[in-house]
Amino acid sequence: MNTQVSVVRCSDYNDESVEKAARNSIKFIGGLGKIIKPEDKVLLKVNLLAPTEAEKAVTTHPAVVKATIKLVREAGGIPIVADSPGFLFAGGKNTALIRSGIKEIADELGAEALQFETVDNSFVEIV
């Protein structure tokens, strides 16, 4: 397996700035089309360390999630946004998703968003 990493500086969390940086980063590794096929379900594993606002830099910023959802969709994938907050904050109702602003972005873009511990059947068989 060939692993590639791309890092692009982004000076703020303005939606346009983040989307431009995300597009450039993906372009540098050859695009998502080589790894995402039409109708692939793509897990966007965000960081939900605690139920707190994005400005505190404890969770993935919603602008990054927004840009990534768009890029996955453009590649034909179906984005699913998820994580499980730190064990001290685990426990139902998607609190970390909501407080971070990630749930609002996912809802706005029509992407599924969930915290793993709130799912009835958290095991999925992959064939």
C-alpha positions as CSV (number, residue, x, y, z in Angstrom):
1,M,0.0,0.0,0.0
2,N,1.3,3.4,-0.9
3,T,0.5,6.0,1.8
4,Q,0.5,9.7,0.8
5,V,0.1,12.7,3.1
6,S,-0.6,16.3,2.0
7,V,-0.5,19.3,4.3
8,V,-1.7,22.7,3.2
9,R,-1.7,25.9,5.3
10,C,-5.0,27.6,5.9
11,S,-4.9,30.9,7.8
12,D,-8.6,30.9,9.0
13,Y,-11.8,28.9,9.2
14,N,-13.6,30.9,6.6
15,D,-15.6,28.3,4.5
16,E,-14.0,29.4,1.2
17,S,-10.5,29.4,2.6
18,V,-10.9,25.9,4.1
19,E,-12.5,24.5,1.0
20,K,-9.7,25.9,-1.2
21,A,-7.1,24.4,1.1
22,A,-8.9,21.0,1.2
23,R,-9.1,20.9,-2.6
24,N,-5.4,21.7,-2.9
25,S,-4.5,19.1,-0.4
26,I,-6.5,16.4,-2.2
27,K,-5.1,17.5,-5.6
28,F,-1.6,17.0,-4.3
29,I,-2.3,13.3,-3.6
30,G,-3.9,12.8,-7.0
31,G,-7.6,13.4,-6.1
32,L,-10.3,11.3,-4.4
33,G,-11.4,9.7,-7.6
34,K,-8.7,7.1,-7.3
35,I,-9.9,5.9,-4.0
36,I,-13.6,6.7,-3.9
37,K,-15.9,5.0,-6.4
38,P,-19.5,6.0,-7.1
39,E,-21.9,5.1,-4.2
40,D,-19.0,4.1,-1.9
41,K,-19.9,4.9,1.7
42,V,-17.1,7.0,3.1
43,L,-16.7,7.4,6.9
44,L,-15.4,10.9,7.8
45,K,-14.0,10.1,11.2
46,V,-14.0,13.5,12.9
47,N,-12.5,14.2,16.3
48,L,-15.2,14.7,18.9
49,L,-13.0,14.7,22.0
50,A,-15.6,16.5,24.1
51,P,-18.9,18.3,23.8
52,T,-17.6,21.8,23.2
53,E,-17.7,24.6,20.7
54,A,-15.4,24.5,17.6
55,E,-13.6,27.7,18.7
56,K,-12.0,25.8,21.6
57,A,-10.1,23.6,19.0
58,V,-11.1,20.4,20.8
59,T,-13.0,19.0,17.9
60,T,-12.7,19.0,14.1
61,H,-13.8,22.4,12.9
62,P,-17.2,22.3,11.1
63,A,-15.7,24.2,8.1
64,V,-13.3,21.3,7.6
65,V,-16.2,18.8,7.8
66,K,-18.2,20.9,5.3
67,A,-15.4,21.0,2.8
68,T,-14.7,17.3,3.1
69,I,-18.4,16.3,2.7
70,K,-18.4,18.3,-0.5
71,L,-15.3,16.7,-1.8
72,V,-16.5,13.2,-1.1
73,R,-19.8,13.9,-2.8
74,E,-18.0,15.3,-5.9
75,A,-16.1,12.0,-6.1
76,G,-19.4,10.1,-6.0
77,G,-19.2,8.9,-2.4
78,I,-21.8,8.9,0.3
79,P,-20.3,10.7,3.3
80,I,-21.1,9.6,6.9
81,V,-19.7,11.8,9.7
82,A,-19.0,10.0,12.9
83,D,-16.9,9.5,16.0
84,S,-17.2,8.7,19.7
85,P,-16.2,11.4,22.2
86,G,-13.7,10.7,25.0
87,F,-15.0,8.2,27.5
88,L,-15.8,10.9,30.1
89,F,-18.2,12.5,27.7
90,A,-19.7,9.4,26.0
91,G,-23.4,8.8,26.4
92,G,-26.3,9.4,24.0
93,K,-28.0,12.2,22.3
94,N,-25.2,13.2,20.0
95,T,-24.2,16.0,22.5
96,A,-20.6,16.4,21.1
97,L,-21.9,16.5,17.5
98,I,-24.4,19.2,18.3
99,R,-22.2,21.4,20.5
100,S,-19.3,21.3,18.0
101,G,-21.5,22.5,15.2
102,I,-20.7,19.4,13.1
103,K,-24.3,18.0,13.3
104,E,-25.7,21.3,11.9
105,I,-23.3,21.2,8.9
106,A,-24.0,17.6,8.2
107,D,-27.8,18.2,8.4
108,E,-27.4,21.3,6.1
109,L,-25.6,19.2,3.5
110,G,-27.8,16.1,3.9
111,A,-25.1,13.9,5.3
112,E,-25.6,11.3,8.0
113,A,-23.9,12.2,11.3
114,L,-23.7,10.1,14.4
115,Q,-21.8,9.3,17.6
116,F,-20.9,5.6,17.6
117,E,-22.3,5.0,21.1
118,T,-25.8,6.2,20.1
119,V,-26.1,3.6,17.4
120,D,-28.3,0.5,18.2
121,N,-26.1,-1.9,16.3
122,S,-22.6,-0.5,16.2
123,F,-21.2,-3.6,14.4
124,V,-21.3,-3.9,10.6
125,E,-20.2,-6.9,8.7
126,I,-18.1,-6.0,5.7
127,V,-18.0,-8.5,2.9
